[in-house]
Each structure stands twice: as structure tokens, then as C-alpha cells.
Amino acid sequence: MRITFLGAAGMVTGSSYLLEFGQKKYLVDCGMFQGSKAIVALNRRPFLYNPAEIDGVFLTHAHIDHSGLIPRLCKSGFQGPVYATKVTAELCSIMLPDSGHIQEFDAEIANRKGQRAGRNPIEPLYTVDEAYACLKQFSPVAYDTELKLDDQMTVQFREAGHILGSSMIEIWVTENGQTAKILFSGDLGQPEQPIIKDPAVIDYADYVIMESTYGDRQHDPSDPVELLAKYINDSVAKGGNIIIPSFAVGRTQTILYHLHSLFKAGLIPDIPVIIDSPLAISATDIFLKNSQEYDKEAYDMLYKDADHPLRLPQLTYTKTSDESKAINKLDHPAVIISASGMADAGRILHHLKHNLWRPESTVLFVGYQAQGSMGRRLLEGVKKVKIMGEEISVKAKIYNLEGFSAHADRNQLTTWLGNFKTKPANIFIVHGESEMSEPFAKQISGQFGIPTYIPKYGDSIIIAGRNWQVEPSAITVEPAVQLLREYLDEMEKEYTDSRRRLEELVAADAGKLQQVIRQAEKIRTFIKKTLHELWS
């Protein structure tokens, strides 16, 4: 049996793993790469396999970094089933067409610029129609039910506690008389999240392909709900808005749940809450229709107290672009929740454009911000950003509420691993940037005595029972050279932004030496990380 790592290897996005045994080929996830231009460029690489030869896809959950290239896979010849939970299939029915719309829009903009520069036109990764077409191949499966595909393979979906419908996937493969169990963690959620059930306890696997998004970090121990209330109250007292860039699926519904509780307890003023994201609106509808998947607390709130945790009288949905634009003409404070969660695209850019320059307003990040994203740059303290061609000064308060993350932190990940009664033969660390995955791998080895390996993009592992070996990546030189150019372009942009920040600090106060040193250290860290990725 062979497992090849085709995404989320040395980075957080693009999750995809090719599983081969006998004449069979399956994918676990087929995600889109997100973040900087260099990383996004990976979406246009040719697949490292023939899509027509793939027998099926097992999808851990609906987030685009796990599902977003399924339409392209189908467009390229894949005709097999996509196995996913019922809620994941329903969420993909809105998320993939929405992604198709973005692909069409981005290609149109690129072609307008390209035409003026004399470049050849490009096609979108896939269209809205192609996204809708791929949905016919989805095959819903139930949690905790063995799916026996043939004499060699059995699969089971288990609760991952990340978003509604999210799964870990257990796969048993028998080959040459030996059976090996591989567990794909997907994205593991924090225990005791609102609405979402806790991750399932699993006590045995021969191999674990495990996420490490926050593998070397503990979430802020401060109560994120108390901080949410504080930041809202502070901003309202000054007459400002509260802008929350939020992922449409999962995080938006979590924030609604907590706002419902805060309003009910009288801990925040009675101000409008606006969801300005058609995708988030549709996703919330799916959450409302699938209460059978709620955890006990949310289920009891709904059916014992007749108080739906996602419904609140202050809530307004804006569906049209005109309604969205009207938000920025409000003469009173409001909580504005909009996508994208990393502030890279979508309606959130309009709200940032109208509020970042206002010292009375507040921007709250409630999820992971990938390297190169607008959200990461704002959290790192950039003083000016360019939005839709206009340079905007950053005067608003910027906060990161990590406690709302849908990803488990280091201690929660190791606590979950502590349930294993028999040590895995190896744990392969994926879905994490190097500063997270490397310390996490060392901690697992030290704490549990379990071997670990951090695969590079394109690496394969050959498995025979509990014996395994690595087959290094065979990616060709030409794509690597192109990726090098893209990384260098990204490095130049990051250097320019950091140098401007240094000049601002020195000009403002020549005595702020420590701030200058810290900013220089950010440049050093970025260059070191970039060179590490290039070398890898």
C-alpha cells in the first residue's frame, strides 16, 4: 500500500492524500490551496495522477481547503463516488458552486489585465455549472457505520468535532494477507465547542495522518466570550463598528451562538448583527435544518427551552450587493460578520475599507490566518493596506480571538492522542506550517515514544503491515522553478511592506529600538521560512 501526500504537507491548505493498493486508487480529500499567490498557484498544477483512474474520494469535511478541487477533479475525468457525511454533502452543495463563481470572477479579472498586457487568456479552475455537476457524484454515509467497499477495504467516518458534518476517516486495507488501519484525522476540533459534538475517542490505528494547525501553540486561556463582549462594548462606547471576518461555515454559526447568549444575558448593548455573506446565510440555513447533529447543550436549548441558539431578534441577513453597500452608510454601531475569514476576498474587503481607518472601530479575527493573507498581515501590525486599489491606513483596533478556533491546540491534540491503547507504528504530521508541525512532531515522540514523520509535498510512504518506508518526492524541476519565482515575488512584497513599517517606526520615534528589532526579526523569520520551503 502506498500513501502519497499531495497537499497540506508543510502548509495548512490543499489537503489531499492518494491511497493506492492493488489496482485501486482512492483520494482522501481534494482541497484547494489558499493563502499567498505562490501557494494559490499550486491549484493550477496538473494532478500527479490520472483523475479517470481514481476509484473514489473520501471527504473529511466541506471546507474549501479540503473539498475545493473536487469540481476540477471531476472536470478532468474522475467519475467515481465522493463519500461524505450527509451534512458535508449539503454544505458542499452551496460551497462548491460559490467557489466556482469566485473562479469565474477571478479569471475574468485576470483576463482583462492580461489582455492589456498582451497575455493569453486563462480559463477558470472550474465554473459554477461544473461545480453543480460534480455534486451528482456525492454519496452520503452515516457516522460510525462500516462501509465495506470490497474484500480489501473497509471505511468508517467518525466525528471530528471541527464543523457540523466533519469527520475523521478510519480505513482498513488488507493486502498480501496483512491488514493495516490508517486513521486520517481531518481537522480536529476543540472539545466543548458550542453546537458541535466533541471529537470521537479512537484507541487504535497502525498509522495516523494527523493535522498540526496549532501543534506548537495553546489557545489563549482567556474566556473568548468575555473578550468578545469587552471588545463589542468598547467599540460601541466610541461609536464604532465591530467587523468580524469569518469563515462562512462553522465560525459564523459559532459567533451567532455566543452573541445570542450575550444578548440574552444583557452583557452587550442591543445593536444590529448583520451577516453579509450569501454563503454564510445558506450555510446557517443548513445548520438550522440539521439539529440532529447538535451537541446535547444546543439540542436541549432548542427542544427543552424552545430557544434556538442561532436565532436572535437583532440579526439581519444581507443578500444583495446593494444591501451590502448600504451597511457602510449606517449611522450607528453594528456587528458586521462577513467573508472571507482571512480577509483576502469577498464583501469583507468593503467593510475593512470603510472601517480600518476609523480608530473607533474594531476588527476581530476568529480563525486561522494563513501566511500571506490580509488577515495575517493585519495581525502582524501592518499600518497600511491596499484594498481594491486604494491605500488604507490601519487605525482600528485589531484583535485575534484564538479561543474561537475550530482547531484543537497542542494540549488538546496530545490529550486526544493519549486515548490510544496501542502505539501507532508512525504518526505522519500534516496540515501545519513548519513552526507548528516540527515542534509538535518532537513533542509526540518525546511524550508518547511514537515515531513521527513530516512529509514533503509529493512524498510517498510504502506500508506493509506495521512496516513502512519513505519514497521521496519525485516532483519535476520545471514546476519547482516556477514556484521559486512565485516565492521570490512574494518575498519581495513582504520585504517592501516590512521595510516601510521600519521606516515609519524610526521616523515616529527614533527611541523605539525594541520595536525596530522586533520588526527586523519578522523579516528574518519570513526569509528563513521561505528558504526552508524552497529547500524542501
Backbone torsions as a table, in degrees:
resi	resn	phi	psi	omega
1	MET	NA	142.5	-178.6
2	ARG	-128.6	135.6	172.3
3	ILE	-121.1	124.3	179.9
4	THR	-112.7	133.7	-175.2
5	PHE	-93.9	110.0	-172.7
6	LEU	-112.3	11.6	177.6
7	GLY	179.1	167.5	-177.9
8	ALA	53.0	30.9	177.3
9	ALA	-111.0	105.6	-174.8
10	GLY	81.6	5.7	178.2
11	MET	-153.1	175.8	-173.8
12	VAL	-95.0	-21.8	-171.7
13	THR	-108.5	173.2	175.1
14	GLY	77.5	28.2	-175.4
15	SER	-54.4	126.0	175.8
16	SER	-169.9	131.6	-177.4
17	TYR	-136.8	128.9	-179.3
18	LEU	-98.0	121.8	-179.5
19	LEU	-109.1	122.1	-177.8
20	GLU	-126.9	133.2	172.8
21	PHE	-154.7	140.6	-174.8
22	GLY	55.2	-127.3	177.1
23	GLN	-100.4	8.1	-174.3
24	LYS	-95.2	146.5	176.2
25	LYS	-139.5	123.9	178.5
26	TYR	-130.3	151.7	172.2
27	LEU	-108.5	140.4	164.6
28	VAL	-106.0	110.1	-175.4
29	ASP	68.5	154.7	176.0
30	CYS	-150.2	75.0	-167.8
31	GLY	-94.7	160.8	179.0
32	MET	-89.7	142.9	174.9
33	PHE	-80.5	134.4	-178.1
34	GLN	-132.7	154.9	178.3
35	GLY	127.6	-128.9	-177.2
36	SER	-72.2	166.7	179.2
37	LYS	-59.6	-36.5	-179.3
38	ALA	-63.0	-40.4	-179.3
39	ILE	-75.0	-42.8	180.0
40	VAL	-59.6	-31.1	-179.8
41	ALA	-60.3	-22.6	179.1
42	LEU	-63.6	-23.3	-179.6
43	ASN	-64.0	-22.7	-177.8
44	ARG	-96.4	0.9	175.4
45	ARG	-67.2	147.8	173.0
46	PRO	-61.6	143.9	174.1
47	PHE	-59.2	144.2	-179.7
48	LEU	-85.8	25.2	177.3
49	TYR	-158.2	168.5	176.6
50	ASN	-87.7	111.3	-178.0
51	PRO	-55.5	-30.9	-179.4
52	ALA	-67.1	-18.1	-178.8
53	GLU	-92.8	-3.4	-179.6
54	ILE	-77.3	127.0	-176.9
55	ASP	-81.2	-25.8	-179.4
56	GLY	-178.0	164.4	177.5
57	VAL	-123.6	133.6	172.1
58	PHE	-106.2	118.5	-173.5
59	LEU	-106.2	121.7	-177.3
60	THR	-72.1	-40.7	177.4
61	HIS	-167.0	177.8	-166.1
62	ALA	-86.1	-12.2	-177.4
63	HIS	-54.7	142.6	-171.1
64	ILE	-61.7	-29.7	178.5
65	ASP	-72.5	-1.3	174.4
66	HIS	-118.1	-25.7	-174.4
67	SER	-118.1	-12.1	-163.3
68	GLY	-66.8	-16.2	178.2
69	LEU	-102.6	7.3	177.3
70	ILE	-60.3	-43.7	176.8
71	PRO	-59.8	-38.1	177.8
72	ARG	-67.4	-37.3	177.2
73	LEU	-60.2	-46.6	179.7
74	CYS	-65.8	-42.0	178.2
75	LYS	-58.8	-30.5	-175.9
76	SER	-90.5	3.4	173.7
77	GLY	124.2	-7.0	178.4
78	PHE	-68.8	129.9	-177.2
79	GLN	-125.5	4.8	-176.5
80	GLY	-84.0	-176.9	-179.9
81	PRO	-81.0	152.7	170.8
82	VAL	-110.5	107.1	-178.1
83	TYR	-85.4	128.2	-179.4
84	ALA	-158.3	160.9	176.1
85	THR	-67.1	163.6	-178.3
86	LYS	-56.7	-47.7	-177.3
87	VAL	-68.0	-37.7	177.3
88	THR	-61.0	-42.9	178.1
89	ALA	-61.7	-41.5	179.8
90	GLU	-66.3	-42.3	178.4
91	LEU	-65.4	-38.8	177.6
92	CYS	-64.0	-27.4	-179.3
93	SER	-66.1	-19.2	174.6
94	ILE	-106.3	-32.5	-174.2
95	MET	-75.8	-39.5	-177.2
96	LEU	-70.7	-43.5	173.6
97	PRO	-61.5	-36.3	176.4
98	ASP	-62.2	-42.3	176.4
99	SER	-63.0	-38.8	177.2
100	GLY	-60.5	-39.3	177.4
101	HIS	-62.3	-42.5	178.8
102	ILE	-63.2	-41.6	179.8
103	GLN	-62.1	-41.8	178.5
104	GLU	-64.3	-44.3	-178.5
105	PHE	-63.8	-46.1	-178.8
106	ASP	-62.8	-40.2	179.5
107	ALA	-65.9	-38.4	179.0
108	GLU	-63.0	-45.1	179.1
109	ILE	-63.9	-44.8	-179.6
110	ALA	-61.9	-38.1	-178.3
111	ASN	-71.9	-31.9	175.3
112	ARG	-62.4	-46.8	178.9
113	LYS	-67.4	-40.8	-178.2
114	GLY	-64.8	-35.7	179.9
115	GLN	-63.6	-41.2	178.8
116	ARG	-66.4	-28.4	-179.1
117	ALA	-93.3	-0.1	178.4
118	GLY	79.7	18.0	179.5
119	ARG	-87.8	156.6	177.4
120	ASN	-70.1	146.0	179.6
121	PRO	-67.7	153.3	176.0
122	ILE	-114.7	155.2	176.0
123	GLU	-94.9	152.1	173.1
124	PRO	-64.9	153.9	176.2
125	LEU	-52.0	-42.6	172.8
126	TYR	-164.1	163.3	-176.9
127	THR	-102.1	173.0	175.2
128	VAL	-58.9	-44.7	-178.7
129	ASP	-63.1	-39.3	179.4
130	GLU	-68.2	-33.0	176.0
131	ALA	-66.5	-44.7	177.6
132	TYR	-61.7	-38.8	-178.3
133	ALA	-62.3	-38.4	-176.6
134	CYS	-69.4	-21.9	-178.7
135	LEU	-64.1	-22.6	178.3
136	LYS	-65.3	-18.2	-177.6
137	GLN	-92.3	-1.3	179.2
138	PHE	-74.5	137.4	-178.9
139	SER	-128.3	100.4	-176.4
140	PRO	-65.0	141.1	177.5
141	VAL	-129.0	156.3	-179.2
142	ALA	-92.0	152.0	173.0
143	TYR	-64.0	150.4	168.7
144	ASP	58.5	28.6	179.3
145	THR	-125.1	123.0	-178.0
146	GLU	-68.9	129.7	177.5
147	LEU	-109.2	103.2	-177.4
148	LYS	-92.4	108.9	-175.5
149	LEU	-85.4	-33.0	174.7
150	ASP	-166.0	-171.9	-177.6
151	ASP	-66.5	-18.2	-176.4
152	GLN	-96.9	-20.5	-166.9
153	MET	-137.8	131.6	172.8
154	THR	-131.2	140.0	-175.5
155	VAL	-130.3	145.7	176.0
156	GLN	-143.3	133.1	178.0
157	PHE	-94.8	132.3	-179.2
158	ARG	-125.4	152.5	-178.1
159	GLU	-62.2	130.1	179.3
160	ALA	-104.0	-14.7	176.2
161	GLY	69.0	22.1	-175.6
162	HIS	-95.6	-62.4	170.7
163	ILE	-136.1	171.6	178.3
164	LEU	-58.9	128.5	179.9
165	GLY	88.4	-3.7	-176.1
166	SER	-73.6	152.2	-173.0
167	SER	-140.7	148.7	155.1
168	MET	-91.8	154.4	-178.1
169	ILE	-126.5	120.8	174.8
170	GLU	-96.1	130.2	-180.0
171	ILE	-129.8	123.5	174.3
172	TRP	-104.4	124.6	179.3
173	VAL	-123.2	127.9	176.5
174	THR	-108.3	124.7	-177.6
175	GLU	-146.9	130.4	-179.2
176	ASN	54.8	37.4	176.8
177	GLY	78.8	1.3	179.2
178	GLN	-114.3	134.1	177.9
179	THR	-108.0	131.4	176.4
180	ALA	-124.1	139.1	176.6
181	LYS	-105.8	123.9	178.0
182	ILE	-112.4	130.3	178.6
183	LEU	-112.2	119.9	173.9
184	PHE	-97.5	116.2	-174.0
185	SER	-71.1	-19.8	-168.2
186	GLY	57.4	-146.4	174.8
187	ASP	-99.5	117.9	-178.7
188	LEU	-86.4	130.9	-178.7
189	GLY	-89.8	166.0	173.1
190	GLN	-71.6	141.9	172.3
191	PRO	-67.6	155.2	176.2
192	GLU	63.7	29.0	168.6
193	GLN	-70.8	150.8	174.5
194	PRO	-68.5	144.9	176.2
195	ILE	74.0	-48.5	-172.4
196	ILE	-82.2	138.5	175.4
197	LYS	-70.0	156.9	178.7
198	ASP	-69.8	155.0	176.0
199	PRO	-57.7	142.8	179.0
200	ALA	-65.5	147.5	174.9
201	VAL	-85.7	123.7	178.4
202	ILE	-124.2	131.7	-172.1
203	ASP	-113.4	3.0	179.7
204	TYR	-154.7	137.3	167.5
205	ALA	-164.5	146.4	175.8
206	ASP	-75.0	-35.0	179.9
207	TYR	-140.4	143.5	177.2
208	VAL	-124.6	125.3	170.8
209	ILE	-97.7	106.7	-163.1
210	MET	-121.6	134.7	178.2
211	GLU	-71.3	157.3	-178.4
212	SER	-145.5	34.0	-175.6
213	THR	-50.6	-45.4	177.9
214	TYR	-118.9	44.9	-173.9
215	GLY	-68.6	-17.2	178.1
216	ASP	-126.7	32.6	-177.4
217	ARG	-146.6	143.1	171.3
218	GLN	-104.1	138.9	177.1
219	HIS	-64.4	150.2	178.3
220	ASP	-51.3	122.7	-178.0
221	PRO	-68.6	-13.6	177.6
222	SER	-61.7	147.6	179.2
223	ASP	-68.2	114.0	-176.4
224	PRO	-65.5	-26.8	179.6
225	VAL	-70.3	-40.3	176.2
226	GLU	-63.2	-41.9	178.4
227	LEU	-65.2	-40.2	177.5
228	LEU	-57.5	-46.8	179.2
229	ALA	-62.2	-43.8	-179.2
230	LYS	-60.8	-47.7	-177.2
231	TYR	-66.4	-36.9	176.9
232	ILE	-64.3	-48.3	-178.6
233	ASN	-62.1	-42.0	-179.7
234	ASP	-62.6	-44.0	-177.2
235	SER	-69.9	-41.5	179.2
236	VAL	-63.0	-39.7	179.9
237	ALA	-60.3	-28.5	179.5
238	LYS	-94.1	-3.1	179.3
239	GLY	85.7	18.1	-177.5
240	GLY	-101.2	168.8	175.5
241	ASN	-91.3	158.9	174.0
242	ILE	-112.1	111.1	-177.2
243	ILE	-100.9	124.4	-178.8
244	ILE	-121.4	98.9	171.0
245	PRO	-67.8	121.0	-171.5
246	SER	-140.5	140.1	173.7
247	PHE	-63.6	134.8	-172.0
248	ALA	-63.8	-31.5	-175.3
249	VAL	-112.0	115.0	176.0
250	GLY	105.2	-66.7	-174.3
251	ARG	-70.1	-40.8	178.9
252	THR	-58.2	-43.5	-177.7
253	GLN	-69.4	-34.4	176.1
254	THR	-63.6	-44.1	179.4
255	ILE	-63.8	-40.7	177.3
256	LEU	-59.2	-43.2	179.6
257	TYR	-57.6	-46.6	-177.6
258	HIS	-72.7	-36.4	175.9
259	LEU	-62.9	-39.8	176.5
260	HIS	-55.8	-46.3	-179.1
261	SER	-66.5	-40.3	-178.4
262	LEU	-68.2	-42.0	176.1
263	PHE	-61.6	-44.7	-177.0
264	LYS	-62.4	-35.8	-179.5
265	ALA	-85.4	-3.0	-179.5
266	GLY	70.9	25.9	-175.8
267	LEU	-91.9	-10.6	174.7
268	ILE	-135.4	153.6	-178.1
269	PRO	-67.8	159.1	-176.9
270	ASP	-81.0	82.0	-179.5
271	ILE	-116.1	161.0	-179.9
272	PRO	-65.4	144.6	169.9
273	VAL	-116.3	122.9	-174.6
274	ILE	-119.5	122.9	171.0
275	ILE	-96.5	109.3	-177.3
276	ASP	-108.5	69.8	180.0
277	SER	-161.9	107.9	178.0
278	PRO	-53.7	-37.7	179.8
279	LEU	-65.8	-44.1	179.2
280	ALA	-63.4	-36.2	177.7
281	ILE	-63.2	-46.8	179.4
282	SER	-65.1	-39.5	179.2
283	ALA	-64.5	-40.3	178.8
284	THR	-63.4	-37.2	175.3
285	ASP	-59.0	-40.7	178.9
286	ILE	-67.0	-40.3	175.3
287	PHE	-59.9	-42.2	-178.6
288	LEU	-63.9	-32.4	-176.0
289	LYS	-85.9	-6.6	-174.5
290	ASN	-122.4	49.1	-179.1
291	SER	-65.2	-16.9	177.8
292	GLN	-64.7	-16.1	-179.9
293	GLU	-95.7	-1.7	-177.7
294	TYR	-70.4	156.2	171.2
295	ASP	-73.5	172.9	-172.1
296	LYS	-61.6	-40.9	-177.0
297	GLU	-61.4	-48.5	-179.6
298	ALA	-68.4	-37.7	-179.9
299	TYR	-64.0	-43.4	178.9
300	ASP	-65.9	-38.6	178.5
301	MET	-59.1	-39.1	-177.3
302	LEU	-74.1	-47.2	-169.7
303	TYR	-99.6	-22.2	177.1
304	LYS	-94.1	-38.8	-176.5
305	ASP	-100.3	-4.1	-177.4
306	ALA	51.6	41.3	-176.0
307	ASP	-132.0	96.7	-174.4
308	HIS	-70.8	126.3	-175.5
309	PRO	-67.7	-11.7	-179.2
310	LEU	-110.3	6.4	178.5
311	ARG	-112.2	128.8	176.6
312	LEU	-145.7	141.6	-173.9
313	PRO	-64.4	-22.5	-178.4
314	GLN	-79.1	-5.3	-169.8
315	LEU	-84.1	134.0	174.9
316	THR	-128.9	137.7	174.4
317	TYR	-104.2	136.7	173.5
318	THR	-115.5	119.6	-176.3
319	LYS	-101.1	-38.3	-175.7
320	THR	-91.3	161.1	178.9
321	SER	-66.6	-33.3	177.9
322	ASP	-65.2	-41.4	176.9
323	GLU	-63.0	-38.0	179.6
324	SER	-64.6	-44.9	-179.3
325	LYS	-64.5	-33.6	-177.9
326	ALA	-65.3	-23.5	-179.7
327	ILE	-58.1	-38.9	-175.6
328	ASN	-77.8	4.5	173.7
329	LYS	-105.5	3.4	179.5
330	LEU	-62.9	142.9	179.3
331	ASP	-104.8	19.2	178.5
332	HIS	-145.4	157.7	-177.3
333	PRO	-63.7	152.3	176.9
334	ALA	-152.9	156.1	169.6
335	VAL	-93.1	120.2	-176.9
336	ILE	-115.8	113.9	-179.4
337	ILE	-107.2	121.6	-174.9
338	SER	-149.2	160.4	179.3
339	ALA	-103.0	155.4	13.3
340	SER	-92.1	161.5	-176.3
341	GLY	-66.7	-24.5	177.8
342	MET	-99.2	7.5	175.5
343	ALA	61.0	32.7	-178.8
344	ASP	-95.7	-22.5	-175.4
345	ALA	-160.9	173.5	174.8
346	GLY	88.3	-171.1	-174.4
347	ARG	-66.7	-22.3	-179.6
348	ILE	-57.7	-29.9	-178.6
349	LEU	-62.5	-37.2	178.2
350	HIS	-64.0	-41.2	-178.0
351	HIS	-72.2	-33.7	174.5
352	LEU	-67.2	-40.9	179.5
353	LYS	-59.1	-37.5	-176.6
354	HIS	-89.5	-6.5	-175.1
355	ASN	-128.6	-22.4	-177.5
356	LEU	-60.2	-34.1	-177.4
357	TRP	-79.9	-5.1	-176.4
358	ARG	-96.4	113.5	-178.7
359	PRO	-64.1	-18.8	179.9
360	GLU	-83.0	-12.7	-179.2
361	SER	-91.2	164.1	-177.1
362	THR	-134.1	137.7	173.9
363	VAL	-113.9	122.3	-178.7
364	LEU	-112.5	118.3	173.6
365	PHE	-93.1	134.4	-173.7
366	VAL	-125.0	17.5	180.0
367	GLY	-156.7	177.3	-176.4
368	TYR	-63.6	136.8	178.0
369	GLN	-115.1	110.8	-174.7
370	ALA	-70.5	155.1	176.2
371	GLN	-54.7	130.1	177.9
372	GLY	92.0	-10.7	-178.0
373	SER	-78.3	159.0	175.8
374	MET	-59.3	-41.1	179.9
375	GLY	-59.7	-43.2	179.2
376	ARG	-63.0	-41.9	-178.5
377	ARG	-64.9	-40.0	178.7
378	LEU	-65.9	-40.5	179.0
379	LEU	-67.0	-28.9	180.0
380	GLU	-81.1	-4.0	171.5
381	GLY	99.2	17.4	178.1
382	VAL	-59.5	142.0	-175.0
383	LYS	-96.9	-15.5	176.9
384	LYS	-142.8	142.2	176.4
385	VAL	-134.5	154.2	176.7
386	LYS	-102.6	121.8	-179.8
387	ILE	-125.5	119.0	-180.0
388	MET	51.4	43.3	175.4
389	GLY	82.0	-0.7	-178.3
390	GLU	-114.8	134.1	178.8
391	GLU	-82.3	124.6	-175.4
392	ILE	-117.3	128.9	173.8
393	SER	-73.9	142.7	-179.9
394	VAL	-99.4	102.3	179.0
395	LYS	-115.2	-17.1	-178.9
396	ALA	-68.3	158.3	173.0
397	LYS	-73.2	134.6	180.0
398	ILE	-118.5	124.5	-179.7
399	TYR	-131.9	154.0	176.9
400	ASN	-120.7	113.0	-180.0
401	LEU	-97.1	79.0	-176.4
402	GLU	-63.3	-24.7	-178.8
403	GLY	-62.1	-16.9	177.5
404	PHE	-88.8	0.0	-177.8
405	SER	-58.6	141.9	175.9
406	ALA	-86.6	3.4	178.0
407	HIS	-104.1	138.7	173.9
408	ALA	-65.0	148.3	175.9
409	ASP	-91.0	-173.5	-174.4
410	ARG	-56.1	-50.9	-177.4
411	ASN	-67.0	-36.1	178.2
412	GLN	-68.0	-36.3	176.4
413	LEU	-65.7	-44.8	-178.4
414	THR	-71.7	-31.9	175.0
415	THR	-62.5	-41.5	177.9
416	TRP	-64.0	-41.6	178.4
417	LEU	-64.9	-27.6	-179.3
418	GLY	-65.3	-9.9	177.8
419	ASN	-78.0	-13.2	-177.2
420	PHE	-70.5	126.9	179.2
421	LYS	-86.2	-27.5	176.2
422	THR	-122.0	132.2	-177.2
423	LYS	-66.6	134.3	171.6
424	PRO	-62.7	154.8	176.1
425	ALA	-66.8	-30.1	177.1
426	ASN	-164.6	151.3	171.9
427	ILE	-118.6	121.1	-179.9
428	PHE	-95.7	120.2	-171.9
429	ILE	-92.7	117.8	-177.2
430	VAL	-129.9	-176.5	171.5
431	HIS	52.0	51.2	178.3
432	GLY	-162.5	142.4	172.6
433	GLU	-71.7	158.4	-168.7
434	SER	-58.0	-34.5	-178.9
435	GLU	-69.7	-12.5	175.8
436	MET	-101.2	-46.5	-172.7
437	SER	-70.9	-37.0	-176.6
438	GLU	-67.6	-50.0	176.3
439	PRO	-63.7	-33.4	179.7
440	PHE	-65.7	-41.9	177.8
441	ALA	-60.7	-42.3	179.1
442	LYS	-65.1	-38.5	-179.9
443	GLN	-65.8	-42.2	178.9
444	ILE	-60.3	-47.1	-179.7
445	SER	-61.6	-42.5	-177.9
446	GLY	-72.6	-40.4	-174.8
447	GLN	-79.1	-38.0	-173.7
448	PHE	-113.1	-11.8	-176.5
449	GLY	68.7	28.9	-178.9
450	ILE	-103.7	130.5	176.0
451	PRO	-61.5	147.3	177.8
452	THR	-133.2	159.4	174.9
453	TYR	-149.4	135.5	177.3
454	ILE	-104.6	103.7	-175.4
455	PRO	-72.9	150.8	171.9
456	LYS	-94.9	162.8	179.0
457	TYR	-57.7	122.3	178.6
458	GLY	94.1	-8.4	175.8
459	ASP	-63.6	148.9	172.9
460	SER	-123.3	151.9	170.1
461	ILE	-119.3	136.7	178.5
462	ILE	-103.7	122.9	-173.4
463	ILE	-116.4	133.0	171.7
464	ALA	-135.7	98.9	-174.6
465	GLY	64.1	-123.2	178.0
466	ARG	-101.6	15.8	174.1
467	ASN	-103.7	140.7	-177.8
468	TRP	-149.2	157.8	174.1
469	GLN	-149.7	155.5	-177.3
470	VAL	-94.8	136.1	169.9
471	GLU	-111.0	109.9	-173.2
472	PRO	-59.4	156.9	-178.4
473	SER	-56.1	141.0	178.5
474	ALA	-114.4	30.3	179.6
475	ILE	-64.4	136.7	-175.7
476	THR	-73.5	164.6	-174.5
477	VAL	-69.9	-39.6	-172.7
478	GLU	-57.4	-50.4	177.0
479	PRO	-61.8	-33.7	179.8
480	ALA	-65.1	-38.5	178.3
481	VAL	-64.4	-42.0	178.3
482	GLN	-62.4	-42.6	179.5
483	LEU	-63.0	-36.6	177.5
484	LEU	-60.0	-44.8	178.6
485	ARG	-59.9	-42.9	-178.0
486	GLU	-66.3	-40.0	177.7
487	TYR	-63.7	-41.2	-179.7
488	LEU	-64.5	-38.4	175.8
489	ASP	-61.3	-42.5	-179.9
490	GLU	-66.4	-39.1	179.6
491	MET	-63.9	-41.7	-179.9
492	GLU	-61.5	-41.9	179.3
493	LYS	-63.8	-45.3	-179.4
494	GLU	-64.0	-40.1	179.4
495	TYR	-64.2	-42.9	-179.8
496	THR	-61.6	-44.9	179.3
497	ASP	-62.6	-43.8	-177.9
498	SER	-68.1	-39.6	179.6
499	ARG	-64.5	-39.3	178.1
500	ARG	-63.1	-39.2	178.6
501	ARG	-64.1	-41.8	177.8
502	LEU	-60.5	-43.6	-179.5
503	GLU	-63.4	-37.9	178.2
504	GLU	-63.9	-41.8	-179.0
505	LEU	-64.7	-46.3	-178.1
506	VAL	-66.2	-40.9	-179.6
507	ALA	-65.2	-37.3	-177.7
508	ALA	-72.0	-39.5	-176.6
509	ASP	-162.6	102.8	-176.3
510	ALA	-62.4	-15.5	-178.8
511	GLY	-84.4	-5.7	-176.8
512	LYS	-82.0	56.6	-174.8
513	LEU	-62.8	-41.6	-177.5
514	GLN	-62.8	-37.6	177.5
515	GLN	-65.2	-39.1	178.1
516	VAL	-63.0	-43.3	179.9
517	ILE	-62.1	-43.1	179.9
518	ARG	-63.5	-40.3	179.3
519	GLN	-67.2	-38.6	176.6
520	ALA	-62.7	-36.5	178.9
521	GLU	-65.0	-34.3	176.4
522	LYS	-63.1	-40.9	177.8
523	ILE	-62.5	-45.8	-179.3
524	ARG	-60.0	-44.6	-179.2
525	THR	-63.0	-41.5	-179.6
526	PHE	-63.1	-45.5	-179.3
527	ILE	-64.2	-42.1	179.5
528	LYS	-61.2	-44.3	-179.7
529	LYS	-65.0	-42.4	-179.4
530	THR	-63.2	-45.4	179.1
531	LEU	-63.8	-36.0	177.3
532	HIS	-62.6	-43.2	-179.5
533	GLU	-66.4	-40.1	179.1
534	LEU	-64.4	-43.3	179.5
535	TRP	-63.3	-40.2	-179.9
536	SER	-64.8	NA	NA
